[in-house]
Every structure is written in C-alpha cells, then in structure tokens.
Amino acid sequence: MAEVFKALGEKDPRQIAGYRLAAKLGSGGMGKVYLSYTPAGRPVAIKVVRPDLSEDPEFRSRFRREVAAAKRVHGLYTAPVIDAETEGDTPWLATAYVPGPSLQSVGADHGPLPVPTVLLLIAGMAEALAAVHEAGIVH
C-alpha cells in the first residue's frame, strides 16, 4: 500500500497560520498538501499554493473565486472548507481531512472492486456532484 503520510522535508513549513503541520500528504500542480489538526484535534488537509502562483494576480483571482465557491458546497460526500487565506503572501486552503486509501492503491493492492462496492462509490460521487450543483457551481 502506498504511504499516505510523508515526513516533512527540510524545505516544508512547520506551521501555516497557526496550524502546526504534522505530515505531507502530497503535491500537485497548485502546490503541496499537508496534514494538520484543529485546536480541538480534528484532522485537516491544508493546501498551500506554490510561490510562483502566489505572485500571479490572475491565479490569485481564480483562487479567491474557487475558495468562495468551495465554501458554498455542503454534503456528506464533500470535504468542507474549514479555513482559508487568499490575500496573504502564501495563499492556502484548509478542508476537513477524510482518511482512507486512494482508489489507485486499493486497486493495486486488492485488484478490481466488487460491483456492489463500485455502485456505492458511484452513489457517493453522485451525491457529491449534486451538492456541488446545488451550490451553483459549474464544473
């Protein structure tokens, strides 16, 4: 199974806006995602925007719109926005962390999923899309 939590590297921040970072969850085109916790101990995923994108006014505008849109989405199969900073030197977004393996690692470790499991996954995705549409978001 693929490792979900990675140790923070030398160049990784140790804290973002008071959230102490516990591990790195991954990285992508927009930036890096870290695991942290709320003061009450709830896990959150914090996406930190890459420095080069932070300096791009067009990206900043789009990021502000995306954060505002994400805050309107509420559903059992969506990760709610917990906190965000769109105007600071380093923009970031914190959502509830949903623990679990990636679909890729499940397939690699266990092979094809049984049909009833796939149907449950599809039903959850449909509910999530309905919540996105209900918030007026076009994707």
MARNU-887711 format. One record per residue: x, y, z of N, C-alpha, C in turn; residue in one letter; residue number from 1. Coordinates in pm, whole numbers, m for minus. Atoms other than C-alpha are relative to their C-alpha. Layout:
+--------+--------+--------+--------+--------+--------+--------+--------+--------+---------+-----+
!    n.u !    n.v !    n.w !   ca.u !   ca.v !   ca.w !    c.u !    c.v !    c.w ! residuo ! num !
+--------+--------+--------+--------+--------+--------+--------+--------+--------+---------+-----+
!      X !      Y !      Z !      X !      Y !      Z !      X !      Y !      Z !       a ! NUM !
...
+--------+--------+--------+--------+--------+--------+--------+--------+--------+---------+-----+
//
This chain:
+--------+--------+--------+--------+--------+--------+--------+--------+--------+---------+-----+
!    n.u !    n.v !    n.w !   ca.u !   ca.v !   ca.w !    c.u !    c.v !    c.w ! residuo ! num !
+--------+--------+--------+--------+--------+--------+--------+--------+--------+---------+-----+
!     85 !   m119 !      0 !      0 !      0 !      0 !     89 !    125 !      0 !       m !   1 !
!    m76 !   m125 !      7 !    125 !    348 !    m82 !     m3 !     74 !    133 !       a !   2 !
!     m9 !    m77 !   m124 !    241 !    562 !    207 !    m83 !    128 !    m13 !       e !   3 !
!     86 !   m117 !      4 !    m22 !    828 !    284 !     70 !    121 !     62 !       v !   4 !
!    m66 !   m110 !    m70 !    174 !   1038 !    532 !    150 !     m5 !    m29 !       f !   5 !
!   m144 !    m10 !     25 !    521 !   1158 !    439 !     57 !    100 !    102 !       k !   6 !
!    m65 !    m92 !    m95 !    762 !   1323 !    682 !     21 !    135 !    m67 !       a !   7 !
!    m28 !   m134 !     53 !    803 !   1697 !    641 !    146 !      8 !    m41 !       l !   8 !
!   m135 !    m17 !     49 !   1107 !   1782 !    435 !     64 !    125 !     57 !       g !   9 !
!    m77 !   m114 !    m49 !   1374 !   2036 !    513 !    m61 !    133 !    m44 !       e !  10 !
!     55 !   m123 !     55 !   1204 !   2297 !    292 !   m149 !     21 !     30 !       k !  11 !
!    142 !    m13 !    m33 !    849 !   2231 !    414 !    m18 !     91 !    122 !       d !  12 !
!     27 !    m82 !   m118 !    699 !   2487 !    652 !    m41 !    m88 !    116 !       p !  13 !
!     41 !     74 !   m120 !    631 !   2375 !   1008 !   m137 !     45 !     49 !       r !  14 !
!    127 !    m57 !    m46 !    324 !   2593 !   1050 !    m56 !     90 !   m110 !       q !  15 !
!     70 !    m91 !     91 !     67 !   2775 !    838 !   m112 !     65 !     81 !       i !  16 !
!    104 !    m78 !    m69 !   m141 !   3047 !   1006 !    m45 !    m64 !    131 !       a !  17 !
!     33 !     59 !   m129 !   m125 !   2878 !   1344 !    m28 !   m149 !     m4 !       g !  18 !
!     17 !    145 !     13 !   m183 !   2527 !   1209 !    138 !    m64 !     m3 !       y !  19 !
!   m128 !     72 !     m3 !    111 !   2309 !   1308 !     m9 !   m118 !    m96 !       r !  20 !
!      5 !    105 !    100 !    188 !   2078 !   1016 !     61 !   m128 !     56 !       l !  21 !
!    m42 !    128 !    m55 !    220 !   1710 !   1104 !     66 !    m90 !   m105 !       a !  22 !
!    m53 !     86 !    106 !    297 !   1547 !    768 !    m35 !     59 !   m135 !       a !  23 !
!     35 !    m39 !    137 !    293 !   1595 !    393 !    m88 !   m110 !    m58 !       k !  24 !
!     91 !     96 !     61 !      1 !   1431 !    215 !     27 !    m18 !   m148 !       l !  25 !
!    m27 !     10 !    143 !    105 !   1508 !   m141 !     28 !    135 !    m60 !       g !  26 !
!    m22 !   m125 !     71 !    170 !   1769 !   m404 !    m57 !    m13 !   m140 !       s !  27 !
!     56 !     m2 !    133 !     31 !   1873 !   m738 !     33 !    130 !    m70 !       g !  28 !
!    m27 !   m118 !     80 !     18 !   2150 !   m993 !    m18 !    130 !     74 !       g !  29 !
!     29 !   m124 !    m71 !   m118 !   2407 !   m748 !     92 !     20 !    120 !       m !  30 !
!    m84 !    m13 !   m118 !    104 !   2331 !   m451 !     12 !   m129 !     76 !       g !  31 !
!    m16 !    116 !    m87 !    153 !   2097 !   m158 !   m117 !     m7 !     98 !       k !  32 !
!    108 !     22 !    m97 !   m100 !   1945 !     81 !     59 !    m66 !    124 !       v !  33 !
!    m54 !     46 !   m127 !    m22 !   1891 !    446 !   m112 !    m43 !     94 !       y !  34 !
!     91 !     39 !   m105 !   m191 !   1722 !    739 !     24 !     88 !    122 !       l !  35 !
!     m8 !    m75 !   m125 !   m267 !   1933 !   1045 !   m123 !    m33 !     82 !       s !  36 !
!    114 !     25 !    m89 !   m523 !   1947 !   1324 !    m56 !    133 !     50 !       y !  37 !
!     63 !   m117 !    m61 !   m774 !   2200 !   1455 !     38 !      2 !    148 !       t !  38 !
!    m29 !     m2 !   m144 !   m732 !   2315 !   1817 !    m74 !   m110 !     78 !       p !  39 !
!     76 !    107 !    m66 !   m996 !   2051 !   1908 !     48 !   m139 !    m41 !       a !  40 !
!    m58 !    128 !     38 !   m788 !   1778 !   1742 !    m57 !    m63 !   m126 !       g !  41 !
!     56 !     54 !    124 !   m986 !   1732 !   1419 !    104 !     12 !   m112 !       r !  42 !
!    m99 !     m7 !    108 !   m765 !   1646 !   1119 !    m47 !     88 !   m115 !       p !  43 !
!     29 !    m86 !    116 !   m749 !   1897 !    833 !    111 !    m19 !   m103 !       v !  44 !
!    m96 !      0 !    110 !   m580 !   1896 !    495 !     21 !    144 !    m42 !       a !  45 !
!    m30 !   m139 !     35 !   m406 !   2225 !    418 !     77 !      4 !   m131 !       i !  46 !
!    m62 !    m17 !    131 !   m331 !   2306 !     55 !     69 !    135 !     m2 !       k !  47 !
!    m80 !   m122 !      3 !    m51 !   2562 !     26 !     42 !     25 !   m145 !       v !  48 !
!    m26 !    m36 !    139 !    m15 !   2742 !   m307 !    149 !     19 !    m24 !       v !  49 !
!   m140 !    m17 !     39 !    320 !   2732 !   m486 !     37 !    148 !     m4 !       r !  50 !
!    m44 !   m141 !     m1 !    526 !   3055 !   m454 !    m18 !     71 !   m134 !       p !  51 !
!     12 !    m67 !    130 !    528 !   3126 !   m829 !   m145 !     34 !    m32 !       d !  52 !
!    143 !    m30 !     21 !    147 !   3103 !   m843 !    m49 !    110 !     94 !       l !  53 !
!     38 !   m103 !    m98 !    119 !   3321 !   m532 !     25 !    140 !    m53 !       s !  54 !
!    m36 !   m131 !     55 !    274 !   3604 !   m732 !    m78 !     35 !   m127 !       e !  55 !
!     76 !    m19 !    123 !     35 !   3568 !  m1029 !   m137 !     58 !     32 !       d !  56 !
!    129 !    m62 !    m33 !   m259 !   3815 !   m999 !   m120 !    m74 !    m58 !       p !  57 !
!    110 !     75 !     61 !   m473 !   3611 !  m1238 !    m30 !   m127 !     79 !       e !  58 !
!     20 !    120 !    m81 !   m418 !   3295 !  m1036 !    m66 !     37 !    133 !       f !  59 !
!     57 !    m43 !   m128 !   m492 !   3482 !   m712 !   m150 !     24 !    m12 !       r !  60 !
!    142 !    m28 !     22 !   m824 !   3600 !   m851 !    m79 !   m130 !    m14 !       s !  61 !
!     67 !    129 !     19 !   m917 !   3248 !   m962 !     m5 !    m78 !    132 !       r !  62 !
!     m3 !     71 !   m128 !   m809 !   3102 !   m625 !   m104 !     57 !     96 !       f !  63 !
!    102 !    m62 !    m85 !  m1029 !   3354 !   m440 !   m140 !    m49 !    m38 !       r !  64 !
!    131 !     47 !     47 !  m1328 !   3253 !   m655 !    m22 !   m147 !     35 !       r !  65 !
!     13 !    142 !    m31 !  m1259 !   2882 !   m605 !    m22 !    m25 !    149 !       e !  66 !
!     20 !     14 !   m144 !  m1233 !   2918 !   m227 !   m143 !     41 !     37 !       v !  67 !
!    137 !    m46 !    m28 !  m1559 !   3116 !   m216 !   m101 !   m103 !    m47 !       a !  68 !
!     92 !    102 !     52 !  m1730 !   2852 !   m431 !      4 !   m124 !     88 !       a !  69 !
!    m13 !    120 !    m83 !  m1594 !   2564 !   m221 !    m69 !     18 !    135 !       a !  70 !
!     67 !    m26 !   m128 !  m1732 !   2729 !     95 !   m151 !    m18 !     m9 !       k !  71 !
!    146 !     15 !     18 !  m2084 !   2705 !    m53 !    m43 !   m146 !    m11 !       r !  72 !
!     34 !    141 !     20 !  m2067 !   2326 !   m101 !    m14 !    m69 !    136 !       v !  73 !
!     26 !     73 !   m125 !  m2221 !   2119 !    178 !    m63 !   m134 !    m35 !       h !  74 !
!     54 !    132 !     26 !  m2274 !   1746 !    153 !     79 !   m105 !     76 !       g !  75 !
!    m65 !    108 !    m75 !  m2192 !   1418 !    324 !    123 !    m55 !    m71 !       l !  76 !
!   m111 !     55 !     75 !  m1952 !   1322 !     46 !     93 !    107 !    m55 !       y !  77 !
!    m92 !   m107 !     35 !  m1763 !   1650 !     22 !     77 !     41 !    125 !       t !  78 !
!    m81 !    m46 !   m113 !  m1484 !   1784 !    241 !    m23 !    149 !     19 !       a !  79 !
!     29 !   m142 !    m19 !  m1596 !   2116 !    391 !    125 !     84 !     19 !       p !  80 !
!   m107 !    m97 !    m22 !  m1373 !   2421 !    388 !     m5 !     40 !    148 !       v !  81 !
!    m11 !    m34 !   m142 !  m1254 !   2485 !    743 !     54 !    141 !     18 !       i !  82 !
!    m67 !   m128 !    m14 !  m1038 !   2792 !    691 !     74 !     27 !   m131 !       d !  83 !
!    m76 !    m34 !    121 !   m852 !   2978 !    416 !     61 !    138 !     15 !       a !  84 !
!    m62 !   m132 !     11 !   m626 !   3273 !    343 !     30 !     21 !   m148 !       e !  85 !
!    m18 !    m26 !    142 !   m648 !   3412 !     m8 !     79 !    127 !    m27 !       t !  86 !
!    m62 !   m131 !     22 !   m485 !   3753 !     44 !    144 !     10 !     51 !       e !  87 !
!   m135 !     m8 !    m57 !   m162 !   3679 !    235 !    109 !    m32 !   m101 !       g !  88 !
!   m114 !     29 !     87 !    184 !   3621 !     93 !     m9 !   m140 !    m60 !       d !  89 !
!     14 !    137 !     46 !    117 !   3248 !     67 !   m144 !    m44 !     18 !       t !  90 !
!    140 !     43 !    m12 !   m246 !   3158 !    m10 !     m9 !   m148 !     39 !       p !  91 !
!     20 !    139 !    m42 !   m379 !   2837 !    146 !   m148 !    m24 !     24 !       w !  92 !
!    137 !     44 !    m21 !   m699 !   2642 !    197 !      2 !   m122 !     90 !       l !  93 !
!      9 !    115 !    m89 !   m787 !   2405 !    481 !   m139 !    m62 !    m13 !       a !  94 !
!    125 !     74 !      5 !  m1054 !   2138 !    439 !      6 !   m112 !    103 !       t !  95 !
!      1 !    118 !    m86 !  m1164 !   1853 !    659 !     82 !   m109 !    m69 !       a !  96 !
!    m77 !    111 !     54 !   m927 !   1560 !    614 !    m85 !   m126 !     10 !       y !  97 !
!     76 !    124 !      3 !  m1102 !   1242 !    509 !     99 !   m115 !    m14 !       v !  98 !
!   m100 !    107 !      6 !   m883 !    943 !    595 !    m47 !   m115 !    m90 !       p !  99 !
!     30 !    117 !     82 !   m865 !    649 !    361 !    103 !    m17 !   m108 !       g ! 100 !
!    m95 !     26 !    107 !   m661 !    488 !     90 !    m47 !     62 !   m131 !       p ! 101 !
!     39 !    m47 !    132 !   m655 !    618 !   m264 !    m60 !   m116 !    m77 !       s ! 102 !
!     60 !    102 !     85 !   m860 !    432 !   m520 !    110 !    m76 !    m75 !       l ! 103 !
!   m112 !     63 !     71 !   m533 !    365 !   m706 !     67 !   m106 !     87 !       q ! 104 !
!    m68 !     98 !    m85 !   m373 !    194 !   m405 !    m91 !   m119 !     32 !       s ! 105 !
!     93 !    110 !    m25 !   m687 !    m12 !   m335 !      1 !    m96 !   m120 !       v ! 106 !
!     m4 !     85 !    119 !   m686 !   m136 !   m695 !    130 !    m77 !    m11 !       g ! 107 !
!   m130 !     66 !      8 !   m314 !   m213 !   m684 !     13 !   m110 !    104 !       a ! 108 !
!    m14 !     96 !   m110 !   m340 !   m396 !   m350 !   m101 !   m114 !     m6 !       d ! 109 !
!    109 !     99 !    m10 !   m670 !   m582 !   m398 !    m61 !    m39 !   m134 !       h ! 110 !
!     58 !     31 !    131 !   m748 !   m587 !   m771 !   m134 !     68 !    m19 !       g ! 111 !
!    130 !    m64 !     29 !  m1086 !   m497 !   m919 !    m95 !     m8 !    119 !       p ! 112 !
!     97 !     m5 !   m109 !  m1353 !   m393 !   m671 !   m126 !    m77 !    m37 !       l ! 113 !
!    127 !     67 !     28 !  m1673 !   m594 !   m637 !   m105 !    101 !    m46 !       p ! 114 !
!    102 !    m89 !     57 !  m1973 !   m449 !   m823 !    m76 !     76 !    109 !       v ! 115 !
!     72 !    m79 !   m102 !  m2167 !   m358 !   m502 !     83 !    115 !     57 !       p ! 116 !
!    m88 !   m105 !    m51 !  m1865 !   m158 !   m379 !     10 !    114 !   m101 !       t ! 117 !
!     m7 !   m102 !    105 !  m1834 !     23 !   m712 !   m130 !     80 !     m3 !       v ! 118 !
!    130 !    m70 !      0 !  m2207 !    106 !   m701 !    m11 !     97 !    118 !       l ! 119 !
!      1 !    m91 !   m115 !  m2167 !    255 !   m352 !     89 !    122 !    m26 !       l ! 120 !
!    m89 !   m111 !     33 !  m1873 !    465 !   m471 !    m67 !     96 !    m99 !       l ! 121 !
!     68 !    m83 !     99 !  m2073 !    589 !   m769 !   m113 !     79 !     65 !       i ! 122 !
!    109 !    m71 !    m69 !  m2369 !    676 !   m545 !     55 !    116 !     82 !       a ! 123 !
!    m63 !   m108 !    m77 !  m2138 !    880 !   m318 !     47 !    113 !    m90 !       g ! 124 !
!    m45 !   m103 !     94 !  m1989 !   1060 !   m616 !   m119 !     78 !    m54 !       m ! 125 !
!    119 !    m69 !     50 !  m2338 !   1138 !   m746 !    m54 !     97 !    105 !       a ! 126 !
!     44 !    m91 !   m107 !  m2434 !   1285 !   m407 !     92 !    121 !     10 !       e ! 127 !
!    m96 !   m111 !     m6 !  m2117 !   1494 !   m405 !    m25 !     97 !   m116 !       a ! 128 !
!     28 !    m86 !    115 !  m2191 !   1624 !   m756 !   m130 !     76 !     18 !       l ! 129 !
!    126 !    m69 !    m26 !  m2547 !   1705 !   m652 !     23 !    118 !     95 !       a ! 130 !
!    m30 !   m109 !    m94 !  m2409 !   1913 !   m361 !     72 !    113 !    m71 !       a ! 131 !
!    m73 !   m100 !     77 !  m2174 !   2093 !   m600 !    m98 !     78 !    m88 !       v ! 132 !
!     98 !    m66 !     88 !  m2458 !   2166 !   m843 !    m96 !     86 !     83 !       h ! 133 !
!     91 !    m76 !    m87 !  m2687 !   2277 !   m557 !     62 !    132 !     43 !       e ! 134 !
!    m69 !   m123 !    m36 !  m2423 !   2536 !   m465 !     17 !     94 !   m118 !       a ! 135 !
!     m7 !    m85 !    118 !  m2447 !   2672 !   m819 !    133 !     m1 !    m69 !       g ! 136 !
!   m132 !      7 !     60 !  m2104 !   2559 !   m927 !     m6 !    m84 !   m127 !       i ! 137 !
!    m12 !     73 !    127 !  m2040 !   2458 !  m1285 !    140 !    m56 !     m6 !       v ! 138 !
!   m133 !     63 !      6 !  m1756 !   2214 !  m1333 !     23 !    m59 !   m136 !       h ! 139 !
+--------+--------+--------+--------+--------+--------+--------+--------+--------+---------+-----+
//
